[in-house]
Amino acid sequence: MYAFDFERPKTLDEAVAALAAEEAQALGGGQTLIPTLKQRLAAPSKLVSLTAIPELKGVCVADDGAVCIGGATPHRVVAEEAAAPYPTLAAMASNIGDPAVNNRGTIGGSLANNDPSACYPSAALASGATIRTNMRDIAADDYFQGMFATALEEGEIITELRFPVPEKAAYMKFEQPASHFALVGVFVAKSADGVRVAVTGASEEGVFRWAEAEAALSSDFSADAVSGLSVDPEPMIDDLHGTPDYRAHLVRVLTARAVTAAG
């Protein structure tokens, strides 16, 4: 790596002020950023750690029933503290990465990075979550803007995630065994407004909603409802782990499994 300044502010205001410096970079659990620095793929002048700010940590349930999670909350804490109010989200969090990643990585860091194979983007999109920052509230449908791209602006910090709890939900992940990332992951959530299906790991455009499956499942919430559907393989990722056709096939298979598991 190379020389850079490091700050660990104790309040959100201090963090915002520190990030105002030229080429400053926020640091959550560091599970993506630190390897990037080691490979010299990023060169911030200052790292601003968000791990010492109490208001950015923890899980609670709002008056409207939504599960609220601080942006600097590690995956392991989400798995433990969200288990009662949102079991599907907690189960998903418990299976993110290896023990080091699960204990150090944060939900806010994952969503800010928006890796195309990360699990949390599918949970946020399927649940209809709200990404709250120090500046505004962003609906999940407006937040994700392509591979590694989000609606976040310079100096904007994810302070909280608000997850409405669906009537039924399940997440199915076909895991790449070396990285523990999703080769394909499908999160299905059924609420009074209908069914939302979010897919991660499959597309070169990042996480996406499968509208055709949503329409079918809103009419008939069963695995049979998606048995005749297909996903266009054209935008799917093509790498040594799977072809576009293979990933498109997995999307349908995992959606059906998630529906079965949910209901």
JONOR-V244591 format. One record per residue. N is the residue number from 0. RES is the residue in one small letter. SS is DSSP state (H for helix, E for strand, C for the rest). PHI is phi in whole degrees, -180 to 180 (NA if undefined). NEAR is the number of other ideal C-beta (glycine too) atoms within 10 Angstrom. Layout:
BEGIN
N_RES_SS_PHI_NEAR, N_RES_SS_PHI_NEAR
END
This chain:
BEGIN
0_m_C_NA_10, 1_y_C_-139_7, 2_a_C_-75_5, 3_f_C_-155_14, 4_d_E_-82_12, 5_f_E_-135_10, 6_e_E_-129_17, 7_r_C_-130_15, 8_p_C_-65_18, 9_k_C_-101_10, 10_t_C_-133_13, 11_l_H_-65_17, 12_d_H_-60_11, 13_e_H_-65_15, 14_a_H_-66_26, 15_v_H_-62_17, 16_a_H_-65_15, 17_a_H_-67_21, 18_l_H_-75_20, 19_a_C_-74_11, 20_a_C_-67_15, 21_e_C_-62_7, 22_e_C_61_10, 23_a_E_-78_21, 24_q_E_-134_17, 25_a_E_-72_25, 26_l_E_-126_22, 27_g_C_-93_27, 28_g_C_-81_26, 29_g_C_79_17, 30_q_C_-72_22, 31_t_C_-108_19, 32_l_H_-67_20, 33_i_H_-62_15, 34_p_H_-60_11, 35_t_H_-64_15, 36_l_H_-66_19, 37_k_H_-62_10, 38_q_C_-87_9, 39_r_C_58_9, 40_l_C_-93_9, 41_a_C_-141_15, 42_a_C_-142_12, 43_p_C_-70_19, 44_s_C_-81_12, 45_k_E_-148_17, 46_l_E_-105_19, 47_v_E_-116_23, 48_s_E_-74_18, 49_l_C_-103_26, 50_t_C_-85_17, 51_a_C_-109_15, 52_i_C_-105_21, 53_p_H_-56_11, 54_e_H_-69_12, 55_l_H_-98_24, 56_k_C_-124_18, 57_g_C_106_15, 58_v_E_-127_24, 59_c_E_-146_13, 60_v_E_-115_15, 61_a_C_-76_13, 62_d_C_-60_5, 63_d_C_-86_8, 64_g_C_93_11, 65_a_C_-68_20, 66_v_E_-89_23, 67_c_E_-107_18, 68_i_E_-128_28, 69_g_E_-64_24, 70_g_C_-62_28, 71_a_C_-97_29, 72_t_C_-80_24, 73_p_E_-68_23, 74_h_H_-55_27, 75_r_H_-61_17, 76_v_H_-69_20, 77_v_H_-60_28, 78_a_H_-61_19, 79_e_H_-81_14, 80_e_H_-89_19, 81_a_C_-98_27, 82_a_C_-61_15, 83_a_C_-78_11, 84_p_C_-78_18, 85_y_C_-145_26, 86_p_H_-58_13, 87_t_H_-64_24, 88_l_H_-63_32, 89_a_H_-65_19, 90_a_H_-63_15, 91_m_H_-61_26, 92_a_H_-62_29, 93_s_H_-67_15, 94_n_C_-107_15, 95_i_C_-86_24, 96_g_C_66_19, 97_d_C_-88_10, 98_p_H_-56_8, 99_a_H_-65_10, 100_v_H_-64_18, 101_n_H_-66_21, 102_n_H_-87_14, 103_r_H_-105_18, 104_g_C_-65_24, 105_t_E_-120_28, 106_i_H_-65_30, 107_g_H_-67_27, 108_g_H_-64_26, 109_s_H_-62_27, 110_l_H_-72_25, 111_a_H_-69_21, 112_n_H_-76_18, 113_n_C_53_23, 114_d_C_-61_19, 115_p_C_-64_20, 116_s_C_-113_23, 117_a_C_-74_24, 118_c_C_-82_28, 119_y_H_-56_29, 120_p_H_-56_30, 121_s_H_-68_30, 122_a_H_-66_30, 123_a_H_-65_28, 124_l_H_-71_25, 125_a_H_-69_33, 126_s_H_-79_26, 127_g_C_69_19, 128_a_C_-71_26, 129_t_E_-115_19, 130_i_E_-97_26, 131_r_E_-97_18, 132_t_E_-120_20, 133_n_C_-70_16, 134_m_C_-114_13, 135_r_C_-169_10, 136_d_E_-107_11, 137_i_E_-125_19, 138_a_E_-68_13, 139_a_H_-56_25, 140_d_H_-63_12, 141_d_H_-99_12, 142_y_H_-80_22, 143_f_E_-83_25, 144_q_C_-128_13, 145_g_C_120_14, 146_m_C_-57_15, 147_f_C_61_12, 148_a_C_-117_12, 149_t_E_-138_20, 150_a_C_-82_15, 151_l_C_-63_19, 152_e_C_-102_9, 153_e_C_-57_7, 154_g_C_81_17, 155_e_C_-87_19, 156_i_C_-118_23, 157_i_E_-74_27, 158_t_E_-98_20, 159_e_E_-159_22, 160_l_E_-115_27, 161_r_E_-114_19, 162_f_E_-107_27, 163_p_C_-62_17, 164_v_C_-92_19, 165_p_C_-75_23, 166_e_C_-67_12, 167_k_E_-141_16, 168_a_E_-161_27, 169_a_E_-160_24, 170_y_E_-127_26, 171_m_E_-121_22, 172_k_E_-126_23, 173_f_E_-93_20, 174_e_E_-88_16, 175_q_C_-79_16, 176_p_C_-63_8, 177_a_C_-76_7, 178_s_C_-94_13, 179_h_C_68_16, 180_f_C_-74_20, 181_a_E_-82_29, 182_l_E_-65_22, 183_v_E_-150_31, 184_g_E_-134_28, 185_v_E_-128_30, 186_f_E_-111_32, 187_v_E_-113_34, 188_a_E_-135_30, 189_k_E_-111_22, 190_s_E_-134_16, 191_a_C_-64_6, 192_d_C_-86_10, 193_g_E_128_13, 194_v_E_-115_25, 195_r_E_-119_26, 196_v_E_-124_29, 197_a_E_-118_25, 198_v_E_-119_30, 199_t_E_-123_30, 200_g_C_83_31, 201_a_C_-99_31, 202_s_E_-101_23, 203_e_C_-69_13, 204_e_C_-96_15, 205_g_C_86_23, 206_v_C_-61_30, 207_f_E_-150_21, 208_r_E_-94_17, 209_w_C_-96_23, 210_a_H_-64_10, 211_e_H_-63_14, 212_a_H_-68_24, 213_e_H_-60_20, 214_a_H_-64_14, 215_a_H_-66_22, 216_l_H_-74_27, 217_s_H_-68_15, 218_s_H_-89_10, 219_d_C_-148_12, 220_f_C_-82_17, 221_s_C_-150_14, 222_a_H_-62_17, 223_d_H_-63_10, 224_a_H_-65_19, 225_v_H_-108_24, 226_s_C_-62_12, 227_g_C_-98_8, 228_l_C_-88_16, 229_s_C_-144_11, 230_v_C_-108_24, 231_d_C_-65_10, 232_p_C_-77_16, 233_e_C_-54_9, 234_p_C_-88_14, 235_m_E_-74_24, 236_i_C_-69_20, 237_d_C_-122_13, 238_d_E_-147_10, 239_l_C_-70_5, 240_h_C_-89_18, 241_g_E_-179_20, 242_t_C_-82_14, 243_p_H_-58_19, 244_d_H_-64_12, 245_y_H_-64_17, 246_r_H_-66_24, 247_a_H_-62_22, 248_h_H_-64_17, 249_l_H_-63_23, 250_v_H_-58_27, 251_r_H_-66_19, 252_v_H_-63_17, 253_l_H_-71_26, 254_t_H_-62_29, 255_a_H_-62_22, 256_r_H_-65_16, 257_a_H_-65_27, 258_v_H_-63_27, 259_t_H_-61_13, 260_a_H_-66_15, 261_a_H_-75_21, 262_g_C_-144_15
END
